[in-house]
């Protein structure tokens, strides 16, 4: 993922985005595809956004 890093754990995943990016629907789809391929379909997951950098998020996603 060119705009940040993710860390996959047993029941959670952690997302750290790079400074200055704008998180929009195509970026979310790309990350979700990678992340969900790691887990089983029935897994219940938690999500942590480790917001160590400043970035913007499209409010419609």
C-alpha positions as CSV (number, residue, x, y, z in Angstrom):
1,X,0.0,0.0,0.0
2,X,1.8,3.1,-1.2
3,X,-0.1,5.6,1.0
4,X,0.5,3.9,4.4
5,X,1.1,0.7,6.3
6,X,-1.2,-1.8,7.9
7,X,-0.5,-4.4,10.6
8,X,-2.5,-7.6,10.7
9,X,-3.0,-9.3,14.0
10,X,-5.2,-12.2,15.1
11,X,-8.4,-10.2,15.7
12,X,-7.5,-6.7,14.8
13,X,-5.8,-4.7,12.1
14,X,-4.0,-1.4,12.5
15,X,-3.8,1.2,9.8
16,X,-1.1,4.0,9.8
17,X,-1.6,6.4,6.9
18,X,1.2,8.6,5.5
19,X,1.2,12.4,6.1
20,X,-0.8,14.5,3.7
21,X,-2.8,11.8,1.8
22,X,-6.5,12.1,1.2
23,X,-8.2,8.8,2.0
24,X,-11.0,8.2,-0.5
25,X,-13.1,5.3,-1.7
26,X,-10.5,3.8,-4.2
27,X,-7.8,3.8,-1.5
28,X,-10.2,2.1,1.0
29,X,-11.2,-0.5,-1.6
30,X,-7.5,-1.3,-2.2
31,X,-6.7,-1.6,1.5
32,X,-9.8,-3.7,2.2
33,X,-9.0,-6.1,-0.6
34,X,-5.5,-6.7,0.8
35,X,-6.6,-6.9,4.5
36,X,-9.6,-9.1,4.0
37,X,-7.6,-11.6,2.0
38,X,-5.6,-12.3,5.1
39,X,-8.7,-13.2,7.3
40,X,-11.4,-15.9,7.1
41,X,-14.8,-14.8,5.9
42,X,-16.4,-15.4,9.3
43,X,-13.7,-13.6,11.4
44,X,-14.8,-10.8,13.6
45,X,-12.3,-7.9,13.3
46,X,-11.5,-4.8,15.2
47,X,-9.9,-1.8,13.5
48,X,-7.4,0.7,15.0
49,X,-6.4,3.8,13.2
50,X,-3.0,4.8,14.6
51,X,-3.2,8.4,13.4
52,X,0.4,9.4,13.9
53,X,0.3,11.6,10.8
54,X,-2.0,14.3,9.5
55,X,-4.2,13.3,6.6
56,X,-7.8,13.9,5.3
57,X,-10.7,11.6,4.9
58,X,-13.5,11.9,2.3
59,X,-16.6,12.4,4.5
60,X,-18.8,10.4,2.1
61,X,-17.0,7.1,2.6
